[in-house]
Amino acid sequence: VMFYHVMQDKKLCEELLNRILGKSIHIKESTAQSTIYIAPKVKGVRLDIFAQDEEKNNYDIEMQIVNGDSIAKRMRIYQASIDLAHFNTGEKYKDAKNTIIIFICMFDPFNKGLPVYTFENTCREDNNIVLEDGTLKIAVVPALWYKVENIKLKAVLKYIKENIPTDDYTKELDMRVKDIKIKYDRVISNDSISYIC
């Protein structure tokens, strides 16, 4: 809950994406808890954070606390749902926008000890050949922050895992988290008072 409250801030969401992807992107909009329904009787998906950049490329950021289901297949379904929801009748396939799925996992989903797992489609016969279908799937493991070489990514992963801000961005995240907690505590207190009265 805290994650999607904080990441509704377009600026904070953009910086998180920049740090994970290692490049500068400019977010046009970000929304929390958006649900995609493709058709009746088809399972819908609820996205923690959905964002689009200025070129209308799609980004989904999920916070995974529990390892309860297949991360790989969940990524696949999320990507397919986003692609279908944002590909209009009459558009040419070559004009399909990129879709990047990012799962921030509070566990190691592949048990290989990597802080970041990045997947793209490559040729089995020659892995120098990349399909270039515009999809990318990334799993990030904050618990392994100390293995990350990139200073900015290391700082945000350490903050997610240990709640210790170490740079300006994570200090801003920390302030936002504290503000939300204060507001939430006030709501709880007011509800309790109303209930008692």
Secondary structure, 3 states (H helix, E strand, C coil): CHHHHHCCCHHHHHHHHHHHHCCCCCEEEEEEEEEECCCCCCCCEEEEEEEEECCCCEEEEEEECCCCCCHHHHHHHHHHHHHHHCCCCCCCHHHCCCEEEEEEECCCCCCCCCCEEEECCECCCCCCCECCCCEEEEEECHHHHHHCCCHHHHHHHHHHHHCCCCCHHHHHHHHHHHHHHHHHHHHHHHHHHHHHC
